[in-house]
Amino acid sequence: MPRCRTRWGRLGFGFVECGTVTPRPQAWQPRPRLFRLTEDHAVINRMGFNNHGMAAAARNLSVRRGKGLVGINIGVNKDSSDRISDYARAFETLAALARLCGRECLLAQHAGPAGLAA
């Protein structure tokens, strides 16, 4: 997000979605992060939500010079102990800086349906 946030509109995109942003910074997942299971006709995606956290996203978005629409996708950290609170904190911190806000919820890395039940 920091390097290209103001340039997407110049390429003709109608809006840009930043995300997924988590309350705390989160590092890359170990490799391989994306691979095929040829026999099963499947693809495994373990990209995770690598990002610098909501404080960094808020700083970057608050100095945004572009005029295009910006959306933010919020998520929870992999090791979160209170996912509902994390969603609420991220929304409260970031929603005013964007035109739309989405919630990432279908995560295999989190326990329970939609990553909310424990």
C-alpha positions, -999 to +999 in steps of 0.1 A: +000+000+000+026+027+008+044+026-025+015+026-050-016+039-032-018+071-052-009+056-086-037+031-093-062+058-102-038+072-129-040+037-145-077+040-149-089+019-120-122+032-105-112+023-070-085+007-050-089-017-021-061-018+005-059-050+025-061-071+043-050-048+072-047-064+106-045-046+140-008-055+145+019-060+119+020-095+105+049-112+087+048-134+056+038-171+059+066-196+054+071-209+019+056-224-001+026-201+001+009-210-031+011-244-048-009-269-068-022-303-058-023-316-094-039-350-085-067-333-066-072-304-091-066-280-063-046-249-054-035-242-018-032-205-008-013-198+024-005-162+016-017-149+050-022-112+057+013-099+055+010-061+063+025-034+085-006-031+107-035-007+111-014+022+126+009+022+095-021+019+072-038+048+089-006+070+086-003+062+049-040+068+041-041+100+061-015+116+038-030+102+006-030+127-023-051+108-048-087+116-054-099+081-063-121+059-041-102+038-016-116+008+003-100-010+032-103-047+039-098-055+076-088-088+092-075-102+124-040-113+133-034-150+131-026-152+168-055-130+180-072-140+212-102-117+207-111-116+170-143-096+174-125-069+193-098-068+166-123-063+139-140-035+159-106-018+166-095-020+130-129-006+118-128+022+143-092+031+133-095+029+095-132+033+084-130+071+083-100+070+060-118+050+033-150+051+012-158+014+019-147-011+044-148-049+040-141-077+065-121-107+057-136-137+074-132-170+056-098-181+068-085-216+071-058-204+094-084-194+121-104-220+140-142-223+137-167-211+111-156-178+095-127-177+119-149-164+147-159-195+168-133-210+191 
